[in-house]
C-alpha cells in the first residue's frame, strides 16, 4: 500500500498543486493596498484562467480575494481622485467669491465656512478686507494655480496656492484651505501675501457642528497627504 508522502516531499507536492499566481494576487491586494490592488485584480483574473485549465490546482479563493479587493481599492481610489479633481475645478470660483466678499465685507451667500465667518465679520480678521483694498485695491480675479496639497479628513481638504490680481497691479499670492461644507466648497482658512503688505492678511476657521472634523491646521501625524 502506498504511503502518503511526508516531510519535504509532501510540501513539494502541495506546492506543485498550488496556483501561485492566485496566491500572489490575493497577497498583493491584501498586503499592499493601492499599487497592490492594481496588480491583484489582473493577476487574479489570470489565476482563474489557469485554474480553469487545470482542475487539480488550488488557489481559487486567493485569486478571488485579489480580484474583489483589487476592484474595491480601484473604486475607492477612483472616487477619491474624482472628488479631488472636482474640488480643484471649483477652487478658483470659490476663492474669487470669497475675496470679493471679504473686500466688500458682505458675506451673505459667500463661500465662507461657518467656522471662519465670525472672525471675518466681527473678530480678529474683521479688518482683512480693508487692509487688502488699501494696499492692493479691489480684487479682480484668480490667476494661475501654483500648487496644492490634499489632506483627507473624512473627505478632501485642499490647501491651494493661487496668484491673485488686484486693481493696483501689485503682485499678490494667496494660500487657501478649502473644505466642502453642506455640499458647497468654502474657504476655512487663508493667507494673502504681497510685497506691498507689511504682514500677510490671514485668518483660520474653527470647528463647527457642520464641519466638526476641522479645527484649524490639521496635524500631519494623523493624516495621509500628498503634495503636487
C-alpha positions as CSV (number, residue, x, y, z in Angstrom):
1,X,0.0,0.0,0.0
2,X,1.4,3.4,-1.0
3,X,2.1,5.6,2.0
4,X,1.3,9.4,1.7
5,X,4.4,11.5,1.2
6,X,5.8,13.1,4.3
7,X,8.1,15.9,5.2
8,X,9.8,17.9,2.3
9,X,8.2,15.6,-0.3
10,X,4.7,16.4,0.8
11,X,5.5,20.1,0.9
12,X,6.7,19.9,-2.7
13,X,3.6,18.0,-3.8
14,X,1.3,20.7,-2.3
15,X,3.4,23.4,-3.8
16,X,3.1,21.8,-7.2
17,X,-0.7,21.7,-6.9
18,X,-1.0,25.4,-5.9
19,X,-1.7,28.2,-8.4
20,X,0.9,30.7,-7.2
21,X,-0.5,33.4,-9.4
22,X,-3.7,33.3,-7.4
23,X,-1.8,33.4,-4.1
24,X,0.3,36.4,-5.2
25,X,-2.9,38.2,-6.4
26,X,-4.5,37.8,-3.0
27,X,-1.4,38.8,-1.1
28,X,-0.9,41.9,-3.3
29,X,-4.4,43.2,-2.7
30,X,-4.4,42.4,1.0
31,X,-0.9,43.4,2.0
32,X,-0.1,46.3,-0.4
33,X,-3.3,48.5,-0.7
34,X,-3.1,50.8,-3.7
35,X,-0.5,49.6,-6.0
36,X,-1.1,46.0,-4.8
37,X,-4.7,46.3,-5.7
38,X,-3.8,47.4,-9.2
39,X,-1.7,44.2,-9.5
40,X,-4.0,41.9,-7.7
41,X,-7.0,42.4,-10.0
42,X,-5.4,41.3,-13.3
43,X,-3.3,38.6,-11.5
44,X,-6.5,37.2,-10.0
45,X,-8.1,37.0,-13.5
46,X,-5.0,35.3,-14.9
47,X,-5.1,32.8,-12.0
48,X,-8.7,31.9,-12.6
49,X,-7.9,31.2,-16.3
50,X,-5.0,29.0,-15.2
51,X,-7.3,27.1,-12.7
52,X,-9.9,26.7,-15.3
53,X,-7.5,24.8,-17.5
54,X,-6.2,22.6,-14.6
55,X,-8.8,21.3,-12.1
56,X,-6.1,19.8,-9.9
57,X,-4.7,23.2,-9.0
58,X,-5.7,25.0,-5.8
59,X,-5.8,28.7,-5.2
60,X,-9.2,29.9,-6.5
61,X,-10.0,31.5,-3.1
62,X,-6.9,33.7,-3.1
63,X,-7.5,34.6,-6.7
64,X,-11.0,35.8,-5.9
65,X,-9.6,37.8,-2.9
66,X,-7.2,39.5,-5.3
67,X,-10.0,40.3,-7.8
68,X,-12.5,41.6,-5.2
69,X,-10.1,43.5,-3.0
70,X,-8.3,45.0,-6.0
71,X,-11.6,46.1,-7.6
72,X,-12.7,47.8,-4.4
73,X,-9.4,49.6,-4.0
74,X,-9.6,50.8,-7.6
75,X,-13.1,52.0,-7.0
76,X,-12.2,53.9,-3.8
77,X,-9.1,55.4,-5.4
78,X,-11.1,56.5,-8.5
79,X,-13.8,58.1,-6.4
80,X,-11.3,60.0,-4.3
81,X,-9.5,61.2,-7.4
82,X,-12.7,62.5,-8.9
83,X,-13.7,64.3,-5.7
84,X,-10.3,66.0,-5.6
85,X,-10.5,67.0,-9.2
86,X,-14.0,68.4,-8.8
87,X,-12.8,70.5,-5.8
88,X,-9.8,71.7,-7.8
89,X,-12.0,72.7,-10.7
90,X,-14.3,74.6,-8.4
91,X,-11.5,76.2,-6.4
92,X,-10.9,79.4,-8.4
93,X,-14.6,80.3,-8.3
94,X,-14.8,79.7,-4.5
95,X,-11.7,81.8,-3.9
96,X,-12.9,84.6,-6.2
97,X,-16.2,84.7,-4.4
98,X,-14.5,84.7,-1.0
99,X,-12.1,87.5,-1.8
100,X,-14.9,89.6,-3.4
101,X,-17.0,89.2,-0.3
102,X,-14.0,89.9,2.0
103,X,-13.1,93.1,0.2
104,X,-16.8,94.3,0.3
105,X,-17.3,92.9,3.8
106,X,-20.6,91.5,2.7
107,X,-20.6,87.7,3.4
108,X,-24.2,86.8,2.8
109,X,-24.2,83.8,0.4
110,X,-20.4,84.0,0.1
111,X,-18.3,80.7,0.1
112,X,-17.1,81.3,3.6
113,X,-17.1,78.3,6.0
114,X,-19.2,78.8,9.1
115,X,-16.1,78.4,11.3
116,X,-14.4,81.3,9.6
117,X,-17.3,83.7,9.2
118,X,-17.3,85.1,12.8
119,X,-13.6,86.1,12.6
120,X,-14.2,88.0,9.3
121,X,-17.5,89.7,10.4
122,X,-16.6,90.8,13.9
123,X,-13.5,89.0,15.1
124,X,-9.7,89.3,14.8
125,X,-9.8,89.3,11.0
126,X,-12.6,91.8,10.5
127,X,-10.2,94.3,9.0
128,X,-8.9,91.9,6.4
129,X,-11.0,93.4,3.5
130,X,-10.0,97.0,4.4
131,X,-6.3,96.0,4.5
132,X,-6.5,94.3,1.2
133,X,-8.3,97.2,-0.6
134,X,-6.0,99.8,1.0
135,X,-2.8,98.0,-0.1
136,X,-3.8,96.3,-3.3
137,X,-7.1,97.8,-4.5
138,X,-10.3,96.0,-5.4
139,X,-10.0,92.3,-6.1
140,X,-10.0,91.5,-9.8
141,X,-9.5,87.7,-10.4
142,X,-7.8,84.5,-9.5
143,X,-5.0,83.7,-11.9
144,X,-2.7,80.7,-12.1
145,X,-2.6,77.9,-9.5
146,X,0.9,77.5,-8.3
147,X,0.5,74.4,-6.2
148,X,-1.8,72.4,-4.0
149,X,-1.9,69.8,-1.2
150,X,-4.7,67.4,-0.3
151,X,-5.4,66.2,3.2
152,X,-8.0,63.5,3.8
153,X,-10.1,64.2,6.9
154,X,-13.3,62.4,6.2
155,X,-13.1,64.0,2.7
156,X,-10.7,66.1,0.7
157,X,-9.4,69.2,2.4
158,X,-7.5,71.3,-0.2
159,X,-4.7,73.7,0.6
160,X,-4.3,75.6,-2.7
161,X,-1.9,78.4,-3.8
162,X,-3.0,80.9,-6.4
163,X,-1.6,84.0,-8.0
164,X,-4.0,86.9,-7.5
165,X,-4.8,90.0,-9.4
166,X,-5.9,93.3,-7.7
167,X,-6.7,96.7,-9.1
168,X,-3.5,98.4,-8.2
169,X,-1.4,95.8,-10.0
170,X,1.0,94.8,-7.3
171,X,1.9,91.1,-7.3
172,X,0.0,89.1,-4.8
173,X,-0.5,85.4,-4.0
174,X,-2.8,83.5,-1.7
175,X,-2.8,80.3,0.2
176,X,-6.4,79.0,0.8
177,X,-7.7,76.0,2.7
178,X,-10.9,74.7,1.0
179,X,-13.4,72.4,2.5
180,X,-16.8,71.1,1.4
181,X,-19.5,72.2,3.8
182,X,-23.2,71.4,3.2
183,X,-22.3,70.4,-0.4
184,X,-20.5,73.7,-1.2
185,X,-16.8,74.3,-1.5
186,X,-15.9,77.0,1.0
187,X,-12.8,78.8,2.4
188,X,-12.0,77.8,6.0
189,X,-8.5,79.5,6.2
190,X,-6.5,81.9,4.0
191,X,-3.4,84.0,3.8
192,X,-2.7,86.7,1.2
193,X,0.8,87.9,0.7
194,X,2.3,90.8,-1.4
195,X,5.4,93.0,-1.3
196,X,3.2,96.0,-0.5
197,X,1.7,94.3,2.6
198,X,3.8,94.8,5.7
199,X,2.4,91.5,7.0
200,X,0.2,88.8,5.5
201,X,-3.6,89.1,5.7
202,X,-4.6,85.8,7.2
203,X,-7.2,84.0,9.3
204,X,-8.1,80.5,10.3
205,X,-11.5,79.0,11.0
206,X,-12.7,76.9,13.9
207,X,-14.6,73.7,14.3
208,X,-18.3,73.9,13.8
209,X,-21.1,71.3,14.1
210,X,-21.3,71.1,10.3
211,X,-17.6,70.7,9.9
212,X,-16.5,69.2,13.2
213,X,-13.6,67.4,11.6
214,X,-11.8,70.7,11.0
215,X,-10.3,72.8,13.8
216,X,-7.5,74.8,12.2
217,X,-4.4,73.4,10.6
218,X,-4.5,69.6,10.5
219,X,-1.9,67.6,12.5
220,X,0.4,65.9,9.9
221,X,1.0,62.8,12.1
222,X,-2.7,61.9,12.0
223,X,-3.2,62.4,8.3
224,X,-2.3,61.0,4.9
225,X,-1.4,63.7,2.4
226,X,0.4,64.3,-0.8
227,X,1.9,67.3,-2.4
228,X,1.9,68.5,-6.0
